[in-house]
Amino acid sequence: MSPLTPHPYMGNSTETAHARMLSAVGASSVEELFEQIPADHYGTQGITLPDGIVSEAELERHVDGILRSNANTRDHLSFLGAGSWQHYIPAVCDEIAGRSEFLTSVWGTPSSDHGRNQAWFEFSSQLGELLDLEFVGLPVYSWGSAGGNALRMAARLTGRNRVIVTAAIDPERRAVIESYCGKQGSARALEILDLGYDPATGQVDLDDLAAKLDDSIAAVYIDTPNHLGVFETQAAEITTRVHAVGAEMIVGTDPLSLGIVAPPASYGADIVIGSTQPLGVPLNAGGGVGGFIATRDEERYAREFPTLQVSLTDTLVAGERAFGLTLFGQSSYGSREEANDWTGNSVYLWAIRNTVYMALMGPAGFSEIGSTIISNAHETAQRLSAIDGVTVRFPSEYFKEFVIDFNDTGLTVADINKRLLADGIFGGKDLSVDFPELGQSALYCVTEVHSESDIDRLTSSLRKAVQR
């Protein structure tokens, strides 16, 4: 077959198909479609491409060589977190999520959806148990997507268009939230006010909250633990103040922390969000990592969810139960642009992994992993702070991430991380750009995967890095 001959299964490649499409849009040629592009905007140099690889074995070696040029967490010891965290994933999560019943069942006939819908129902049920909330939607793309959706839910519930968002937030998450809130001046835009944090504790600045909170505010959003790793011990007080002005309280949380701390619902949070990535989802880039939205089982909240919901109900056969989608019409699947907000299914397979992970862990497992993480993190922070010039910025009330201050070393975080990388270690996330008030500080992450020898290795390498 000539290289210029289209494959027969690519119908739109045929000359007949080209002619029909051009006729439909009233163009005589493909070039006419792009006549609005100025001539000087077209590239004039040719594209030089290497010879094609015709052998599958050669192609595999070529791609493998490219991938091997990347540093990864299999070959390196990693203390990076900041939004995507390294946790142990039981092998059965891979096994179940890879089964064809789930892997290929993105969307199907009503009969083929029953097993998938049951698995999704279990996802919502188990996450609801963990959060102590009854109404949990299918996951959205990320924690940032969940935050944006939650703020828009609150705006619709209250009829207000101003929201307060913690400044101690992952900047990437904040950027996603800004996108969801819309361009200022547009009809549905939400105005975002930053909520400062106390430089001594890393927690919400209550004076700043008092200055900005009034009856024009639709919602206040905080994370606990926040991006700096700190638990908001004032969350109950914040919630009381938020409710006093008729606003909604939105709290983001790490689900793995809920085995050792009370869930946000216990102190009155209205909408609880977070990432499902810690629940059996591998580190990845270029795709969704999963975000959840949960509320009390009240119709006023249920009617504002943008996500798909799975419900359990009786059938016409006595004693029989069935699983199916509910409130479908308010989603973008049911109403497209008229829906509450846009949602998509790019992370629904992750919900299967989340379900398997939560089922394996159970209440005792969540308690054990939470205790292990917080113990490992505090031990690591204590040992690092014994290094000359190194301090822990917020030395209490943190979970698996904590801020290490390098200002007294005279080195930049970039320099220190470069030296650690030479020892096969990924150092903490450099905060100097996103949080300039912290100077040369880094966010370190320690989880259940880090052993005593890992902590020894980091301590030794970091001591050398700051003393060179």
C-alpha positions in Angstrom: 0.0 0.0 0.0 1.4 3.4 -0.9 2.1 5.8 2.0 -0.3 8.3 0.5 -3.2 5.8 0.3 -5.5 6.0 3.3 -6.4 3.0 5.3 -9.8 1.7 4.3 -11.0 1.8 8.0 -10.3 5.5 8.3 -13.5 6.7 6.5 -12.8 10.4 6.9 -9.5 10.0 5.0 -11.1 9.3 1.6 -11.3 11.9 -1.1 -15.0 11.4 -1.3 -15.4 12.2 2.4 -13.2 15.3 2.1 -15.3 16.6 -0.8 -18.6 16.0 1.1 -17.3 17.9 4.2 -16.0 20.8 2.2 -19.3 21.0 0.3 -21.2 21.0 3.6 -19.3 24.0 5.0 -19.2 25.9 1.6 -15.5 25.7 1.0 -13.7 24.8 -2.2 -10.5 23.6 -0.6 -8.9 22.8 2.8 -6.7 25.8 2.4 -9.8 28.1 2.2 -10.7 27.0 5.7 -7.6 28.6 7.0 -7.4 31.7 4.8 -7.8 33.9 7.9 -4.3 32.9 9.0 -1.7 35.6 7.7 0.9 34.2 5.3 3.8 35.3 7.6 2.3 33.0 10.3 3.0 29.9 8.4 6.3 28.0 9.0 8.6 28.2 6.0 11.2 25.7 7.1 10.7 22.1 6.5 10.2 19.5 9.2 13.1 17.2 9.4 12.0 13.9 10.9 14.2 10.8 11.5 13.6 7.7 9.4 10.6 5.7 10.5 11.0 2.7 12.8 9.6 -0.3 11.2 10.5 -2.9 13.7 8.3 -3.3 16.8 11.3 -4.6 18.8 13.3 -1.5 17.7 10.5 0.8 18.6 10.2 -0.8 22.1 13.9 -0.2 22.7 13.6 3.4 21.5 10.7 4.2 23.8 12.2 2.4 26.7 15.4 4.4 26.3 13.4 7.6 26.4 11.6 6.5 29.6 14.8 5.5 31.3 16.1 9.0 31.0 13.5 10.1 33.6 14.3 9.9 37.3 11.5 8.0 39.1 10.4 6.9 42.5 11.4 3.3 41.9 15.1 4.2 41.6 15.1 7.2 43.9 14.0 7.8 47.4 11.2 10.4 47.3 10.0 13.0 49.9 7.9 14.9 47.4 4.2 15.3 47.9 2.4 18.7 47.4 -0.7 17.3 45.8 0.3 13.8 44.6 1.6 11.5 47.3 3.5 8.2 47.4 1.5 5.6 49.2 1.6 1.8 49.2 -0.9 0.3 46.8 -2.0 -3.3 47.5 -1.5 -5.6 44.4 -5.2 -6.5 44.5 -6.1 -2.9 43.5 -4.3 -3.4 40.2 -5.8 -6.9 39.8 -9.5 -5.8 40.3 -9.2 -2.5 38.4 -7.6 -4.4 35.4 -10.5 -6.8 35.0 -12.3 -6.4 31.7 -15.7 -6.0 33.5 -14.4 -2.6 34.8 -11.6 -1.7 32.4 -13.9 -1.7 29.4 -17.2 -0.7 31.0 -16.9 3.1 30.6 -20.5 3.2 29.3 -22.8 0.4 28.3 -26.3 -0.9 28.1 -28.6 -0.8 31.1 -28.1 -4.5 31.7 -24.3 -4.4 31.4 -24.1 -1.4 33.8 -25.4 -3.3 36.9 -22.0 -4.6 38.1 -20.3 -1.3 37.5 -23.1 0.6 39.2 -22.8 -1.6 42.2 -19.1 -1.0 42.4 -19.7 2.7 42.1 -22.4 2.5 44.8 -19.8 0.8 47.1 -17.4 3.6 46.4 -19.9 6.3 47.5 -21.0 4.2 50.5 -17.5 3.4 51.8 -16.3 7.0 51.4 -19.5 8.2 53.1 -18.7 6.0 56.1 -15.2 7.4 56.3 -16.4 11.0 56.0 -19.5 10.5 58.2 -21.7 11.9 55.4 -24.5 10.2 53.5 -24.4 11.8 50.0 -21.2 11.2 47.9 -21.0 11.8 44.2 -18.8 9.9 41.7 -15.3 11.3 41.6 -14.4 14.4 39.6 -11.1 15.0 37.9 -9.1 16.3 40.9 -9.2 18.0 44.3 -9.1 21.3 42.5 -12.1 20.3 40.4 -13.9 19.3 43.6 -13.1 22.7 45.1 -14.4 24.6 42.1 -17.6 22.6 42.0 -18.2 22.9 45.7 -17.8 26.7 45.6 -20.2 26.9 42.7 -22.7 24.7 44.6 -22.5 27.1 47.5 -23.1 30.1 45.3 -26.2 28.5 43.9 -27.4 27.5 47.4 -27.0 31.0 48.8 -27.5 33.2 45.8 -24.3 35.0 46.6 -21.2 35.4 44.4 -18.3 36.0 46.8 -16.2 33.2 48.3 -13.3 33.1 50.8 -10.5 30.6 50.0 -7.6 29.8 52.2 -4.2 31.1 51.1 -2.5 28.0 52.5 -3.5 26.1 49.5 -1.8 24.1 46.7 -1.2 26.8 44.0 -2.2 24.4 41.3 -5.4 23.6 43.1 -6.0 27.3 43.5 -5.5 27.8 39.8 -8.1 25.2 39.0 -10.5 26.8 41.4 -10.0 30.2 39.7 -10.8 28.6 36.4 -14.1 27.2 37.8 -15.0 30.5 39.4 -14.8 32.2 36.0 -13.5 35.4 34.6 -14.4 38.5 36.6 -17.2 40.5 34.9 -18.9 37.5 33.4 -22.5 36.7 34.5 -21.7 33.6 36.6 -18.3 34.6 37.9 -17.4 34.2 41.6 -15.2 36.7 43.4 -12.4 35.0 45.4 -11.1 36.6 48.6 -7.9 35.2 50.0 -7.9 34.0 53.7 -4.5 34.6 55.2 -2.7 32.3 57.6 -0.9 32.9 60.8 2.9 32.9 60.1 3.6 31.5 63.6 1.2 28.5 63.3 0.3 28.0 59.6 -3.4 28.0 60.6 -6.1 30.4 59.5 -5.7 34.0 60.6 -9.0 34.5 62.5 -8.6 38.3 62.4 -8.4 38.2 58.6 -11.5 36.0 58.5 -13.4 38.4 60.7 -12.4 41.3 58.4 -13.7 39.6 55.3 -16.7 37.5 56.5 -20.1 39.1 56.1 -23.5 38.3 54.6 -22.3 38.7 51.0 -20.1 35.6 51.3 -21.4 32.4 49.8 -18.8 30.0 51.3 -15.5 29.8 53.1 -13.1 27.1 52.0 -10.3 25.7 54.1 -8.1 22.5 53.9 -7.2 20.5 57.0 -4.5 19.4 56.8 -3.7 22.4 54.6 -1.0 22.6 51.9 1.6 23.4 54.5 0.7 20.1 56.2 -0.9 21.7 59.2 -4.2 20.6 60.8 -6.7 23.5 61.3 -7.4 23.1 65.0 -9.7 26.2 64.8 -12.0 24.5 62.2 -15.0 24.3 64.6 -14.7 28.0 65.5 -14.4 28.9 61.8 -17.5 26.9 61.0 -19.5 28.6 63.7 -18.6 32.0 62.3 -19.3 31.0 58.7 -22.8 29.7 59.6 -23.5 32.8 61.6 -23.6 34.8 58.3 -25.6 32.2 56.4 -22.6 31.0 54.4 -21.6 27.4 53.5 -18.6 25.8 55.1 -16.4 23.8 52.7 -13.6 21.7 54.1 -10.9 19.8 52.1 -9.3 16.9 53.8 -6.9 14.0 53.2 -9.0 10.8 53.6 -6.0 8.9 55.1 -6.0 11.3 58.0 -9.6 10.4 59.0 -8.5 7.2 60.7 -7.0 9.3 63.5 -8.8 12.6 63.4 -12.5 13.5 63.5 -14.1 14.1 60.1 -15.1 17.6 59.1 -18.8 16.7 59.4 -18.3 16.3 63.1 -17.9 20.1 63.5 -20.5 21.1 61.0 -18.8 21.3 57.6 -21.5 21.4 54.9 -19.5 20.3 51.9 -16.4 18.1 52.3 -14.0 17.6 49.4 -10.6 16.1 48.8 -8.4 13.8 46.7 -9.0 10.1 46.1 -5.4 9.6 45.0 -4.2 8.4 48.4 -6.8 5.6 48.2 -5.0 3.2 45.9 -4.2 5.4 42.9 -0.6 5.4 41.6 1.4 8.5 41.0 0.8 9.7 37.5 1.0 12.8 35.3 -1.2 13.9 32.4 -4.5 12.5 33.7 -7.0 12.9 36.5 -6.1 11.7 40.0 -9.6 11.9 41.4 -11.5 14.3 43.7 -14.6 13.7 45.9 -17.5 15.8 46.9 -19.7 14.8 49.9 -22.6 16.4 51.8 -25.4 15.5 54.2 -28.3 13.7 52.6 -30.5 16.8 52.1 -32.3 17.5 48.9 -31.1 21.1 48.7 -27.5 19.8 48.5 -28.3 16.8 46.3 -29.9 19.0 43.7 -26.7 21.0 43.3 -24.3 18.2 42.7 -22.8 18.3 39.2 -21.7 14.6 39.4 -23.3 11.3 38.6 -25.0 9.6 41.5 -25.6 5.9 42.0 -28.6 4.8 44.1 -29.9 1.5 45.4 -33.6 0.7 45.0 -36.2 -2.1 44.9 -37.2 -3.7 41.6 -40.6 -5.1 40.6 -39.5 -8.4 42.0 -40.2 -8.6 45.7 -37.0 -8.7 47.8 -34.8 -7.8 44.8 -32.5 -4.8 44.7 -30.9 -2.9 41.8 -28.4 -0.2 41.3 -28.9 2.7 38.9 -28.0 6.3 38.2 -30.2 9.0 39.8 -30.4 12.8 39.4 -29.1 12.2 36.0 -30.8 15.2 34.5 -28.8 17.8 36.5 -25.5 16.5 35.2 -23.8 17.5 32.0 -24.5 14.0 30.7 -28.2 14.7 31.0 -28.4 18.4 30.2 -25.1 19.3 28.6 -24.5 23.1 29.0 -27.7 23.5 31.0 -26.4 21.3 33.8 -25.3 22.5 37.2 -21.6 22.3 36.1 -19.6 20.1 33.7 -18.4 16.7 34.8 -16.6 13.9 33.1 -15.7 10.2 33.5 -11.9 10.3 33.2 -11.5 9.0 36.8 -14.3 6.6 37.2 -11.9 3.6 36.9 -10.0 5.1 39.8 -13.2 4.8 41.8 -12.9 1.0 41.4 -9.3 1.2 42.9 -10.6 3.4 45.7 -13.3 1.0 46.5 -11.0 -2.0 46.7 -8.5 -0.1 48.8 -11.1 1.1 51.3 -12.6 -2.4 51.5 -9.2 -3.9 52.3 -8.3 -1.3 54.9 -11.5 -1.1 56.9 -11.7 1.1 60.1 -8.7 -0.6 61.8 -6.6 -0.2 58.7 -7.3 3.5 58.4 -6.4 3.9 62.0 -3.2 2.0 61.6 -2.0 3.8 58.5 -2.9 7.2 59.9 -0.9 6.5 63.0 2.0 5.2 61.0 2.1 8.2 58.7 1.9 10.8 61.5 4.5 8.9 63.5 6.9 8.7 60.6 6.5 12.3 59.6 7.1 13.6 63.1 10.1 11.4 63.7 11.6 12.6 60.4 10.9 16.3 61.1 12.5 15.9 64.6 15.7 14.4 63.1 16.0 16.9 60.3 15.6 19.8 62.7 18.7 18.6 64.6 20.8 19.5 61.6 22.6 22.8 62.0 20.7 25.6 60.2 17.6 23.5 59.6 14.3 24.0 61.4 10.7 22.9 61.2 8.6 26.0 60.4 5.3 24.8 62.0 6.5 22.3 64.6 3.1 20.9 65.7 -0.3 19.8 64.4 0.9 18.4 61.1 0.1 15.1 59.4 2.3 13.7 56.6 3.8 17.0 55.2 5.7 19.6 57.0 7.7 22.7 56.1 11.5 22.6 56.5 13.1 26.1 56.8 16.6 26.3 55.2 17.0 30.1 55.5 19.8 29.8 58.1 21.9 27.5 55.9 22.7 30.3 53.4 21.6 27.9 50.6 18.6 27.9 48.3 16.2 25.0 48.3 17.1 24.5 44.6 20.8 24.1 45.5 19.9 21.7 48.3 17.6 19.6 46.2 20.3 19.4 43.5 22.7 17.9 46.0 20.1 15.5 47.3 19.3 14.4 43.8 23.0 13.5 43.3 22.5 11.1 46.2 19.4 9.6 44.6 16.9 11.5 46.7 14.0 13.7 45.7 13.9 16.5 48.3 10.9 18.5 49.3 8.8 20.8 47.1 10.5 24.3 46.8 8.1 26.8 48.3 10.2 29.9 47.7 8.2 31.0 44.6 4.6 30.2 45.6 5.1 31.2 49.3 7.9 33.9 49.2 7.1 34.9 52.8 8.6 31.6 53.9 11.9 32.3 52.2 14.0 29.3 51.4 11.7 26.6 52.7 10.5 23.2 51.3 7.5 21.0 51.8 8.6 17.5 52.8 6.3 14.5 52.6 6.7 11.3 54.7 4.2 8.4 54.5 3.8 4.8 55.4 6.2 3.7 52.6 9.2 5.4 54.4 11.3 3.0 56.5 13.7 3.8 59.3 16.6 3.3 56.9 15.0 5.8 54.5 14.8 8.4 57.2 18.5 7.6 58.1 19.5 8.1 54.5 17.7 11.4 54.1 19.1 12.7 57.4 22.6 11.8 56.4 22.4 13.2 52.9 20.7 16.4 54.0 23.4 17.0 56.6 26.1 16.7 54.0 24.1 18.9 51.6 23.8 21.9 53.9 27.4 21.6 55.2 29.3 21.5 51.9 
